[in-house]
Amino acid sequence: MSNSLRLRFVTDSCLLVVKQNGKMVVLYTPFRVLTIIPVEGLTIHTQVYVDAVFHHHQYRLCFLINGKLYPYNYFQINVSF
């Protein structure tokens, strides 16, 4: 594989997710996530909508929720289809 080839699994309006059964699905914003780590302004077990998805040099992915960026690993995505 060429070093210049970059695979993208996200744009600002969608996220590619691999389900537990190995199937891939594309989630388009806004999609719902569950807070699994309390973070400023969001309590644990709160369902919120992701308005956009961004790359971040430290956290890899960030979700834009209510105008603020949060690291993706503070949330759980439940895909039921």
C-alpha positions as CSV (number, residue, x, y, z in Angstrom):
1,M,0.0,0.0,0.0
2,S,1.3,3.4,-0.9
3,N,2.2,5.8,2.0
4,S,0.3,8.5,0.2
5,L,-3.0,6.5,0.4
6,R,-5.1,7.6,3.3
7,L,-8.3,5.9,4.3
8,R,-11.0,8.1,5.8
9,F,-13.8,6.7,8.0
10,V,-15.4,10.0,8.7
11,T,-16.5,13.3,7.2
12,D,-18.1,16.2,9.1
13,S,-21.5,14.8,8.3
14,C,-21.1,11.0,8.5
15,L,-19.2,8.3,10.4
16,L,-18.4,4.7,9.3
17,V,-19.1,2.3,12.2
18,V,-18.3,-1.4,12.4
19,K,-21.0,-3.3,14.4
20,Q,-20.2,-6.2,16.7
21,N,-21.3,-8.7,14.0
22,G,-18.7,-7.2,11.6
23,K,-21.1,-5.3,9.3
24,M,-20.4,-1.7,8.5
25,V,-23.0,1.0,8.7
26,V,-22.8,4.7,7.9
27,L,-24.3,7.1,10.4
28,Y,-25.3,10.5,9.1
29,T,-25.5,13.5,11.4
30,P,-27.4,14.2,13.4
31,F,-27.1,10.8,15.1
32,R,-27.8,10.0,18.8
33,V,-25.1,8.9,21.3
34,L,-25.2,8.1,25.0
35,T,-22.9,9.8,27.5
36,I,-20.7,7.2,29.3
37,I,-18.3,9.6,31.0
38,P,-19.6,12.8,32.7
39,V,-18.2,15.9,31.1
40,E,-19.0,19.5,31.6
41,G,-22.5,20.3,30.6
42,L,-23.4,16.6,30.1
43,T,-24.3,14.1,32.8
44,I,-23.7,10.3,32.5
45,H,-26.5,8.3,30.7
46,T,-27.7,11.3,28.8
47,Q,-28.7,10.9,25.2
48,V,-27.6,13.7,22.9
49,Y,-27.3,14.3,19.2
50,V,-24.0,14.7,17.3
51,D,-24.3,17.6,14.9
52,A,-20.9,17.0,13.2
53,V,-17.8,14.8,13.4
54,F,-14.2,16.2,13.3
55,H,-10.6,14.9,13.3
56,H,-8.6,16.0,16.3
57,H,-4.8,15.5,16.6
58,Q,-5.1,14.4,20.3
59,Y,-8.4,12.6,20.5
60,R,-8.5,11.3,16.9
61,L,-12.3,12.1,16.7
62,C,-14.4,14.7,18.2
63,F,-18.2,15.1,18.2
64,L,-19.8,18.5,17.9
65,I,-22.7,18.5,20.4
66,N,-24.7,21.7,21.2
67,G,-21.9,23.8,19.7
68,K,-19.1,22.3,21.7
69,L,-16.5,19.6,20.7
70,Y,-16.1,16.5,22.9
71,P,-13.8,13.5,22.5
72,Y,-15.6,10.5,20.9
73,N,-14.7,8.1,23.7
74,Y,-17.0,9.9,26.2
75,F,-19.9,8.5,24.3
76,Q,-21.4,5.2,23.2
77,I,-23.1,4.7,19.8
78,N,-26.0,2.3,19.8
79,V,-26.7,1.0,16.3
80,S,-29.9,-1.1,16.1
81,F,-30.2,-1.8,12.4
